[in-house]
Amino acid sequence: MSPSKDLNTLPFAKGSCVDLLDPSKVQKILLINPNCTELMTVNCIKMVEQHLPADAIVYGYTAPITGPTTVEGHLDGVLSSADVMRDAYDLIKQADACLVACFSDHPLTNCIREEFDMPTCGIMEAAIYSSRIIGGRFGIVTTVYRSSIRHDDGVRNYGLSGNCAGLLSTGLKVAELHTKPRDEVLSIMKNVATKLVVDKDADCILLGCAGMTDMKQAVEEAVHPYGVIVIDGVVAGVNLLSGIVRTGLTTSKRGLFCSSLESRQSRGQDWI
């Protein structure tokens, strides 16, 4: 396990009333970027800063450099989960909720649910569940074609295939979202989102990567004439978790998310 760490050493965004509240009344939400690309964490924090609950602080954690620079497949997901659990264990313990900022059915989400009792979700879940409240059929803008396949499987696992209008790839690798010319990337994003609306009848567009979070406005401009809503899972996730924390709900420890800690300790393996 990593040496003890403090949430207050991380970059953060805070709600308008945080400085006026008793510290015990402030919600501490840990946004976990499971890849080691700090720019993605920074962009996520900037985005949520505009939409924060008044009594919440969102701390941005970036995986250690031993982790993948992006999460584009199953192996990336497993490796990044192990690295984060070992490196950020003490940080997670200090939070009231955790948001895994990777648009996928990322294994880290269930790892945290199993090990801790705090509300935890991924940005894919948050975006999809939000779309079910405000729309009928959602479409997902993905990165490479492989991601479309993985996310389609994820939607099926959530039991919501019937509510998915479609998934469409931009053909861009995650890193290319910020290494290719900005105008080119935004043009591709707009075109793909518009196709999901016009060809697939999507009434909500989900940004299928944390690296797209700062592109929401451009996509909104493209689909606004059609009356379509664009959902960024980072902002949706923070606010969803904040509401769950406020209602006093935690992760159930009966059944699927029963902790393995006691079993590990009985084997002499109380470390991560």
N, C-alpha and C positions, 0 to 999 in steps of 0.2 A: 504494500500500500504506500502511497505517496506521503511525504511529510505533510504535516498539518498546513492547510491553506485557509485564506480568509476571503470571503466574498468581496469585501471592500477594496481588495487589490485589483478587481476586475473593472473594465470599462462599464459604464452604466447609464441608464436614462431613468429619471424619476418623475413621478406625478406631481401635480401642482400643489398638493397639500402635504407632501411627505415631511417637509421641514417643520410643519406645524403640529405634527402628530407625535404621540408617545411612540418611541421606536418599536414597542411591542405590538402596536396597531398597524404597522407598515407591512404590506405584503412584499415578500422577497421572491421574485420569480427568476429562476436561472435559465437563461437561453443558452442552450448548448449547441454550438456548431461542431459536429463530429468530424469535420475535416480540419486540416491545419492551415487553411487559408484565412488569415486574419481579416482581409478585406471584406469577406462575406459577413463576418461577425460585425464589423464596423457598420456596414450598410444596413444590416438588420436592426441594430440599435438606433441608427438614425431614423429608420422608418417607423419604429414603434414609438419613438419619442413624441411624434405628432398625435398619437392615439392612445396614450397611456391612461389607465384608471388613476384617479387623483391620489389614491392611497398606496400606489405600488411603485416599487423599484424593479427594473429589469436589469440584471447583470449579464454581460456577454462573455461567455467562455469559448475559447478556441482550443481544439484538440492539440496535443503536443506534436512536435515536428516528426515524431516517429510514425504518426498516422498518415493516411492518404491525403493528398492535396485536394481531391474531390472524391465524392462517393458516387460511383457510376455502376456498381455491380454488387453481387452478393459478397464477394471476398472483401471488397472495400468496406461493406457494412459490418462484417464480422470483425475485421481488424480494427476499425475505428471504434466499435463498441468496447472491445477489450482495452484499448488504449485509454479511452475516456473513463471507464469505470475504475481503472487503476490510478489514473492521474487526478481525477476530479471527485473522488469518493467523499473526501472531507468537505468539499464545496457543496455537493449535493445535500449532505446532511444539514447544512445551514439554511437551505432554501425552504420555502413553503410550497413551491410547485416547480416543475421542470418542463421546458419546451424543447424538444429535439428538433433543431432547425435543419432538417433534411427532408425533402419532399420524396418520401418513399415509405414503405412499410419497414422502417429501420429497426433492426433488432435491439438497439439501445433502449428504445421506448419501453419494451416489456422487461428488459433487464432492470431498469430503474423501478418499475412498478413492483417487480418481484422482491427487490432488495429493500425498498423503502415503502412507506405508506402514503406518500404525498401524491396529489394529483399530477399526472404526467401525460403528455400527448405529443404527437408529432405534428408537423405543419401540414402534412397531407391529410391526416384525420381532421384537423381543425378546419381546413378549407372545405373539405367534402361535407362535413356535418353542418357547417355554416350555410353552404349552398342549399342544403335540404330544407332549411328554414325559409329562405328567401326566393327560391326558384324551383323549377320543375326538372330541368335537365342541365347538368353541368358538362362542360368540355374542358379538357386539360391541355395546356400548351407545355410540351415536354422538350427536353434537350435532344439527345440522340435517339434514333429509332429504338434502340435497345431499352431505353427508359420507358418508351410508350408501352412496350410489352410488360415490363416489370410493374408499371403503375396500373396497367389493366388487371394484372393479377392481384395487386393490392386492393383495387376497387372491388373485385370479386370477393376477396377475403373479408372485406367490410360488409358484404352482403348488399351492395348498392349498385350492382351492374345495371339493373333496370332503370336507374336514374342517371346513367352516364350517356351523354349524347355522343361522345367520342374522345379520342386522344390523338393529337397530331404533333409530330416531331418538327422542330425547327432545323434539325440537322446539325445543331451546334453542340460541341462538347461544353461541359460546365465551364471550364477555364476560358473558352472562347467568348463567353458572354461578356467578359471584361478585357480580353486581349484583342479581339477584332474591332474594327472601327465602330464607334458608338452608333452612328447613323445607319450603318449596315445591319447591326444587330437589332435595333429598334424597328427597322423596316421589316425584317423577317418576323419579328414578334407580332407586329401589327397584322401582317398578311396571314399568319397562321391562326391568330385569334379570330380574324374576320371570316376565314374559311370555316372554322368551327361553328360560327353563328349562321352563316349563309347556307352552307352545305349540310350541316349536321343539326341545325335548329337548337343549338345550345343557348340557354338564357342566362347562364352564369359561366364566366371564364375563370379557371383556376390557374395561377402561375405555378408551373410544375417544377420549381427549383428555388431554393433560398437565394441563389445568385440572381434571380429575376426580380427580387423585391423592390429594387429601385427603378424598375421599368413599368410599374403599375400605371402611372399617369399616362404614359405613351400608349399603352394598350387600351386604357379607358377612352382615350380620344378616338381610337379607331372603331370601337364598338358602341360608343355612346349613342350614335344615331339610330341604332337598332333597339335601344332600351335595355341593353345588356349590362349586368353587373360584373365587375372584376374583383376577385377575391385573392388577397395575399395571405397565405397561411400563417405567416409570422405574426402579423397584426391580429388576425383572427384567433390564433392560438393563445397569445398573451391575454386577450380579453376573455376568452373562454375559460382559461385557467383561473383568472382573477375571480370570475363569477363563482366557480366551484369552490375556491378557497373561502370566499366570503360566506358561502352557505354552510361551511364547516364539513364538507365532504372530504373523505380520504379514500385511498385505494383499499378495496376489500382484501383481507388477508385469509379468506376462506376459498379454497379451490385453486384456480389457475395461478393467482399471484401470491400464494402462500410462500413466505420467505424460505430460502434455502440456507440461511445463516446458521440455524441450529444444527442442521444436518452437516454442514461444513465443519462446524466446531466439534461435533462428535467424531469427525474423522481427523481432527487435529489440523484443520485447514480453515482457520477463522480469518485468513487474509484473502484479499482479492487477487 
